[in-house]
Amino acid sequence: MAGIKDVAAEAGVSVATVSRVLNGHPSVSQEARTRVLAAVEALGYRPNAVARSLRTAQTRTLGLVISDVLNPYFTELARFVEEEARALGYSVIIGNADERPDLQDHHVRTLIDRRIDGLLVSPADGGTPLMRDVTLSGTPMVFVDRWIPGLDVPVVRADGTGAVRDLVAHLHGLGHRRLAIIAGPAATTTGDERVEAFRDALRELGLALPDAYIGQGDFQAASGRRATERFLDLAEPPEVVFAADNLMALGALDAIRARGMRVPDDIGLAAFDDIPWFVHTDPPITAIAQPTAELARAAVRALADRIEGRTPQSVTLPARLVVRRSCGEAAPNERSDR
């Protein structure tokens, strides 16, 4: 394998000149740059990333710890994070916490041991001692989607409050009054925030959220199924179930179909976190969509700013309601505005 000295000999320049060309230094003449790049191509030279990281104290690598790689929302988020990072010259190593704080901490430790330049984390809980230690250590870190209250870390997230209000108003306009929610874990900021937004939106319309209409979930499909089964066993079941994430919505759909019931004829269903294949279910599911690509790009840019010594601001982007046909809406060709 050719080394930097071989490139220098082939190009007829010094090793220092080769290094400056490879690092984009502006002080090299165009003639020398051309000879070095030709020698790199001829010899098939590839810079040693490990050696470079030891010299520069940077690996040009970011760590991304997501809450659940099987959740289509986080899968899509990871894709856009990797895309933006690559555009900025970084590689990404991904760790899947599987909604477990202990597994989250394992990935964080491993990534730090691998000398990543910075961390993007979607916390699986309200904050472990390790996450607080990482913050205090000065490791560049940005929270994405979820955050840990009390830690001085920039947060890039979507605000679903307005979209939840729009959803509840939409359901109310369709004549629904008994509305239930499958909540995420109260230990996560998104779990707590979505329930409170739902409760507040109902209150504004003079509606209550009885305890019987709150199902405790964990952002996994099985919990959505269990909560919905309990709702369906009530003497007065809800008219619509709102699942606070897409996997719990799919669990709810399984429970409804297992009873021989149909959406929306027997019960309506809506979800937080729109995903591309919600349009392919029967019926297509009304959902709240987060600006996933924009969140990912903003998070990577914020982390790059921290790595480079700047102080990024937190970013909050609005989520939006996407109306389909799972809550009793008219089909597109039946709507009066078409």
C-alpha positions in Angstrom: 0.0 0.0 0.0 1.4 3.4 -1.0 2.2 5.9 1.7 2.5 9.6 1.8 6.3 9.4 1.1 5.6 7.5 -2.1 3.2 10.1 -3.2 5.8 12.9 -2.5 8.4 11.0 -4.5 6.1 10.4 -7.4 5.0 14.0 -7.5 8.5 15.4 -7.0 7.4 17.4 -3.9 8.0 17.3 -0.2 5.8 15.3 2.2 4.7 18.6 3.7 3.4 19.7 0.3 1.4 16.5 -0.1 -0.1 16.9 3.4 -1.1 20.5 2.6 -2.8 19.4 -0.7 -4.7 16.6 1.0 -5.9 19.0 3.7 -7.0 21.7 1.3 -4.4 24.2 2.4 -4.5 27.3 0.1 -0.8 28.0 0.1 0.1 25.3 -2.5 0.6 26.3 -6.1 -1.9 24.9 -8.7 1.0 23.1 -10.5 2.1 21.3 -7.3 -1.5 20.5 -6.4 -2.1 18.9 -9.9 1.1 16.8 -9.6 0.2 15.6 -6.1 -3.4 14.7 -7.1 -2.1 12.8 -10.2 0.3 10.9 -8.0 -2.5 10.0 -5.5 -4.5 8.7 -8.4 -1.7 6.8 -10.0 -0.6 5.1 -6.7 -4.1 4.5 -5.3 -3.1 6.3 -2.1 -5.7 6.5 0.7 -5.0 8.7 3.7 -4.8 6.8 7.1 -7.8 8.1 9.0 -6.6 6.8 12.3 -3.2 8.4 12.0 -4.8 11.7 10.9 -7.1 11.6 14.0 -4.2 11.2 16.3 -2.5 14.3 14.7 -5.6 16.5 14.6 -7.6 15.2 17.6 -10.5 14.8 15.3 -11.9 11.7 13.6 -14.5 13.4 11.4 -17.0 11.0 12.9 -20.3 11.6 14.7 -22.2 9.3 16.9 -26.0 9.0 16.6 -27.9 7.2 19.4 -31.6 6.7 18.4 -34.4 5.4 20.5 -35.6 2.6 18.3 -34.2 1.7 14.9 -37.3 -0.4 14.1 -39.5 2.8 14.4 -39.8 4.1 10.9 -39.6 7.7 12.1 -36.1 7.1 13.7 -35.0 5.1 10.7 -35.9 8.1 8.4 -34.2 10.5 10.9 -31.0 8.4 10.8 -31.0 8.4 7.0 -31.2 12.2 6.8 -28.6 12.7 9.6 -26.2 10.5 7.7 -26.9 12.4 4.5 -26.3 15.8 6.0 -23.2 14.6 7.9 -21.7 13.3 4.7 -22.3 16.7 3.0 -20.3 18.3 5.9 -17.5 15.8 5.6 -18.4 13.5 8.6 -19.2 9.8 8.9 -21.8 8.6 11.3 -21.9 5.6 13.7 -25.4 4.6 14.8 -26.4 3.0 18.1 -29.9 1.6 18.7 -31.1 2.1 22.3 -34.3 0.0 21.7 -36.0 2.4 24.2 -33.7 1.1 27.0 -31.6 3.6 29.0 -29.0 1.0 29.8 -28.5 0.2 26.2 -28.4 3.9 25.4 -25.6 4.4 27.9 -23.7 1.4 26.4 -23.7 3.0 23.0 -22.7 6.4 24.4 -19.7 4.9 26.2 -18.7 2.9 23.1 -18.9 6.0 20.8 -16.9 8.1 23.2 -14.3 5.4 23.4 -14.1 5.4 19.6 -13.1 9.1 19.8 -16.2 10.5 17.9 -16.1 14.2 17.5 -19.7 14.7 18.8 -22.9 13.0 19.8 -26.5 13.2 18.6 -28.8 11.6 21.0 -32.6 11.0 21.2 -32.8 10.1 25.0 -34.6 7.0 26.0 -35.5 8.4 29.4 -35.4 11.5 31.6 -31.6 11.4 32.1 -29.2 8.8 33.4 -26.1 9.8 35.5 -23.9 9.0 32.4 -25.8 11.5 30.2 -25.2 14.2 32.9 -21.5 13.3 33.1 -21.1 13.5 29.3 -22.7 16.9 29.4 -20.4 18.1 32.1 -17.3 16.6 30.4 -17.7 19.1 27.5 -18.3 16.4 24.8 -20.1 18.2 22.0 -23.7 16.9 22.1 -27.1 17.8 20.7 -30.4 16.3 21.6 -32.7 15.5 18.7 -36.5 14.9 18.9 -36.4 14.3 22.7 -34.3 16.0 25.4 -33.3 15.8 29.0 -34.6 18.7 31.1 -32.0 20.5 33.2 -29.1 19.7 30.9 -27.3 22.5 29.0 -27.5 20.8 25.6 -29.0 22.3 22.4 -32.3 20.6 21.4 -33.6 20.2 17.9 -37.2 19.0 17.9 -40.6 19.4 16.5 -43.4 21.1 18.5 -46.6 19.1 18.1 -48.8 21.2 20.3 -50.4 23.1 17.4 -50.8 20.0 15.3 -52.5 18.1 18.2 -54.8 21.0 18.7 -55.6 20.9 15.0 -56.3 17.1 15.2 -58.6 17.5 18.2 -60.5 20.3 16.4 -60.7 18.1 13.3 -62.1 15.2 15.2 -64.6 17.5 17.0 -65.7 18.8 13.7 -66.4 15.3 12.5 -68.8 14.9 15.5 -66.5 12.8 17.8 -66.6 13.6 21.5 -65.1 10.5 23.2 -61.4 10.7 22.4 -58.7 8.5 23.9 -55.0 8.6 23.7 -52.2 5.9 23.9 -49.4 7.8 25.6 -45.7 7.2 25.4 -43.5 6.8 28.5 -44.0 9.6 31.0 -40.2 9.6 31.5 -39.6 10.8 28.0 -40.3 14.5 27.1 -42.3 13.6 24.0 -44.4 11.1 26.0 -45.5 13.7 28.5 -45.8 16.6 26.1 -48.2 14.9 23.7 -50.6 13.8 26.5 -50.7 17.3 27.9 -51.2 18.8 24.4 -54.1 16.4 23.9 -55.6 17.2 27.3 -55.3 20.9 26.8 -56.9 20.8 23.3 -59.8 18.8 24.6 -60.3 21.3 27.5 -60.4 24.2 25.0 -63.4 22.5 23.4 -65.1 21.8 26.7 -64.2 18.1 26.7 -62.6 16.0 29.4 -60.0 13.3 29.2 -61.1 10.6 31.7 -58.4 8.4 33.1 -60.1 5.4 31.4 -59.3 7.1 28.1 -55.5 7.3 28.7 -53.6 4.2 27.8 -50.0 3.9 29.0 -47.7 2.8 26.2 -44.0 2.5 25.6 -43.7 3.6 21.9 -43.8 -0.1 20.9 -46.6 -1.9 18.9 -47.5 -4.4 21.7 -48.3 -1.6 24.1 -50.6 0.0 21.6 -52.4 -3.3 21.1 -52.9 -3.8 24.9 -54.1 -0.2 25.5 -56.6 -0.5 22.7 -57.9 -3.8 23.9 -58.6 -2.2 27.2 -60.4 0.7 25.5 -62.6 -1.7 23.6 -63.6 -3.5 26.8 -65.0 -0.3 28.3 -68.8 0.0 28.7 -68.5 3.1 26.7 -65.5 2.8 24.3 -63.9 5.9 22.8 -65.0 7.0 19.3 -61.4 7.7 18.3 -58.0 6.4 19.5 -55.0 8.7 19.1 -51.7 6.9 19.3 -48.8 9.0 20.3 -46.5 7.3 17.9 -46.7 5.2 14.7 -45.8 1.8 16.2 -48.4 2.1 18.9 -50.9 3.1 16.1 -50.1 -0.1 14.3 -50.7 -2.1 17.5 -54.0 -0.4 18.0 -55.0 -1.3 14.4 -54.1 -4.9 15.1 -56.3 -4.9 18.2 -59.3 -3.4 16.4 -59.1 -5.8 13.5 -58.7 -8.8 15.9 -62.1 -7.9 17.3 -63.6 -8.1 13.8 -64.1 -4.3 13.9 -63.3 -1.8 11.1 -61.6 1.6 11.0 -63.3 4.1 10.9 -66.8 2.4 10.8 -66.6 1.1 14.3 -63.8 3.3 15.8 -61.5 6.0 14.5 -57.7 5.9 14.6 -55.1 8.7 14.4 -51.4 8.7 15.0 -48.5 11.0 15.9 -45.4 10.5 13.6 -46.6 10.1 10.0 -44.8 7.5 8.0 -44.8 6.8 4.2 -46.8 3.6 4.4 -49.7 5.1 6.3 -51.1 6.1 2.9 -51.2 2.4 2.0 -53.3 1.1 5.0 -57.0 0.6 4.5 -58.1 3.2 5.2 -55.2 5.6 5.0 -54.4 6.9 8.5 -54.8 10.5 9.6 -51.5 11.5 11.3 -49.3 14.3 12.6 -46.2 14.6 10.5 -42.9 15.8 11.9 -40.4 17.6 9.5 -37.9 14.8 9.8 -35.5 15.9 7.1 -35.3 19.4 8.4 -34.8 18.2 12.0 -32.0 15.9 11.0 -30.2 18.6 9.0 -30.6 21.2 11.8 -29.3 18.7 14.4 -26.2 17.9 12.4 -25.4 21.6 11.7 -25.9 22.4 15.4 -23.5 19.6 16.4 -20.9 20.7 13.8 -21.2 24.2 15.3 -20.5 22.8 18.7 -17.5 20.8 17.5 -16.1 23.9 15.8 -16.4 26.0 18.9 -19.5 27.9 18.1 -22.6 28.1 20.3 -25.7 26.9 18.4 -29.2 27.8 19.5 -31.9 25.2 20.1 -34.3 24.7 17.1 -38.0 24.0 17.3 -40.0 23.3 14.1 -43.7 22.9 13.8 -45.4 19.5 13.2 -48.5 19.4 10.9 -51.7 17.5 10.7 -52.2 15.3 7.6 -55.9 14.4 7.1 -56.7 11.1 5.5 -59.7 8.7 6.1 -59.2 6.8 9.4 -61.4 9.0 11.5 -64.6 9.1 9.4 -63.4 11.7 6.9 -65.1 11.7 3.5 -63.2 10.2 0.6 -61.4 12.8 -1.6 -64.0 12.6 -4.4 -66.8 13.0 -1.8 -65.5 16.1 -0.1 -67.4 19.3 -0.8 -64.1 21.3 -1.4 -63.1 19.0 -4.3 
